[in-house]
Amino acid sequence: MRKLMKKSVFTLAIVMVISLSLMVTSLASNFEHLAQDLQDLGLFQGTNEGFELDRQPTRVESLVMLLRLLGLEEEALASDYAHPFTDVPAWADRHVAFAFERELTQGISPTQFGSTNFASAQMYVTFVLRALGYNDPNDFTFANAVAFGTEKGIIDSFIAGGTFYRDDMVAVSFLALAAEPNDSEYDRLLEQLVSEGAVSAAAAAPVLNFFEIFDELSLVGAELYNATAISMSMGIDITMDVMGETVEMSMTMDIDSIVDDTDILLAMVMNISADGEEVEMNMYMTGGYMFMETGGVRVRADAGLDEMMDLMAMLEMDDMDYPMYIYTSLTRTTQDEYIVFGGTLADNFMDIVMGMTAGMMDSMGMGFDELDLDGMDFYIPSFQYFVTADGALRRMVMPMTMTMDMGVLGSMTISMNMDITINAVGDDVVVNLPDNLDEFEIVDASQINFGF
């Protein structure tokens, strides 16, 4: 029997927005905000060309970063150790000699350190695990360093996949600061570095605050992950600028859904208002069929229930974590009876969402197979989650802007403000279906405009 699926299609839609962990597989590497944070902490330096995040790090650059994460750079610079290597640049001479003396690293030959050789994810994670107090080969081996590092939260499949860039080195280093050192009295490596005087308390304070808020935010919406039923309302205000012409419209949706291991029940009412005209559309799901009613037309089509269930199984998220690196800032305030989490996301966050949505809709046969995302740019300037004292997510507010290149016609900009309220979860959810669904005309799924 198919495993009981604990998410409806629309629960998944919500979770795709609030659970950012799903986005990492498509994320284009861009961690300049983390590089800036590390520089402010005194743990990362650029070159005369800037941060140069789009090139591969060398072995010597990785070694220097290791010493900084160990809080040993000042001691290394003051040391008078020697090394046998002839290929070490002058600026890193003291670092290499110190690390060689302390047996933190070796050369690639008796006389060559391999300074300009590129570092791999495996090599750098090995360095960082040592900075966290893990010993190889007792705690881990070079062969399983990435897998062990994934368990410790300092790397994931996205960062480890493909070519390893300075951008990725920055991400691993930042994640390491939030990780708990092995056999340490401190909960985070950054706290340990502050205690050792390697990082100033004043510089570390905003980063430690970010870590704390992130940990709290990661627990938000846990009830949704296990929900078999959800009721929510959504309001979207839209402004479109097309070749100098402005069009404004608004949409409201009330959605009730229940899913089990055999069927998806859904009732949705959508109202669209534009240019003084209003259109209402009702959509239902039951028995593996999608039903739509609008403008006096009633049609139904096979909803591809098996494919939906398989897709939800593929997107199961119980064992996935939020990726810290896609946040650029986080805040935590109170408003009335709610705790309000807010912040900003990486510029390319919505590119990730839309890429995943397009793939999901295409797999359902819903007409996204020809959607070209290359000419689109998405941006979310901010977000707010309204959470009860016991961690239940009840409201999300998120503006979004999309710009689409239309070739010789110019561009089109669409600005949206989404306001989503979670009305009920679990046993309180009721899906009311009309009693005349058998009167809906059967059509091919390609003939239905689903409207979203």
Summary of the structure (lengths in Angstrom):
residues: 452
radius of gyration: 26.0
end to end distance: 31.5
largest distance: 87.9
contacts: 1383
relative contact order: 0.14
helix: 35%
strand: 27%
